[in-house]
Amino acid sequence: MKLQIVLEPSDEGGYTAIVPALPGCISEGDTRNEAIANIQEAVVLYLEPVEDDKNFASEAEYMDIAL
């Protein structure tokens, strides 16, 4: 999966990384590379299913879709 990020210098120093397609998925780093590594980790955590999300009705239908 490919996602576009916005990487911008922070006023306090370092960089802020934002994923526009994932509301609230924001991270920071002291360097560009650190900010990119941190936002990659944030995306993984953002997309990780929450334990409560696994409690669906017995008639729920599961499907895979391509992005």
C-alpha positions in Angstrom: 0.0 0.0 0.0 1.3 3.4 -0.9 0.2 6.5 1.0 1.2 10.1 0.4 2.6 12.0 3.4 3.2 15.7 4.0 6.6 16.4 5.5 7.1 19.9 6.8 9.7 21.7 9.0 8.5 22.4 12.5 8.8 25.8 14.0 10.5 24.3 17.0 13.0 22.3 14.8 12.7 18.9 13.3 9.9 17.8 11.0 6.2 17.0 11.2 4.8 14.2 9.1 1.1 14.0 8.3 -0.9 11.4 6.3 -3.8 13.3 4.7 -5.7 10.0 3.9 -5.7 9.0 7.6 -7.2 11.7 9.7 -5.2 12.3 12.9 -2.2 10.3 11.8 0.6 12.7 12.6 4.2 12.1 13.8 7.4 14.1 14.3 11.1 13.5 14.2 14.3 15.5 14.7 15.4 14.7 11.1 13.6 14.0 7.9 14.5 10.3 8.1 13.4 10.0 11.7 10.1 11.7 10.9 9.5 9.3 8.0 10.4 6.3 10.1 8.0 7.5 12.8 5.1 8.2 10.5 5.6 4.7 9.0 5.2 3.2 12.5 2.2 5.5 13.2 0.5 4.3 10.0 1.0 0.6 11.1 -0.5 1.4 14.5 -3.3 3.5 13.0 -4.3 0.6 10.7 -3.9 -2.1 13.4 -7.3 -3.5 14.3 -8.5 -2.8 17.8 -9.5 -5.9 19.8 -13.1 -4.5 20.1 -13.3 -4.3 16.2 -13.2 -8.1 16.1 -16.6 -8.5 17.8 -18.9 -8.4 14.9 -22.4 -9.9 14.5 -22.4 -13.6 13.5 -24.0 -12.7 10.1 -21.2 -10.1 9.3 -19.7 -10.6 5.9 -15.9 -10.3 5.4 -14.5 -9.1 2.1 -11.1 -8.1 0.8 -10.9 -5.0 -1.3 -8.0 -3.6 -3.4 -6.8 -0.1 -2.7 
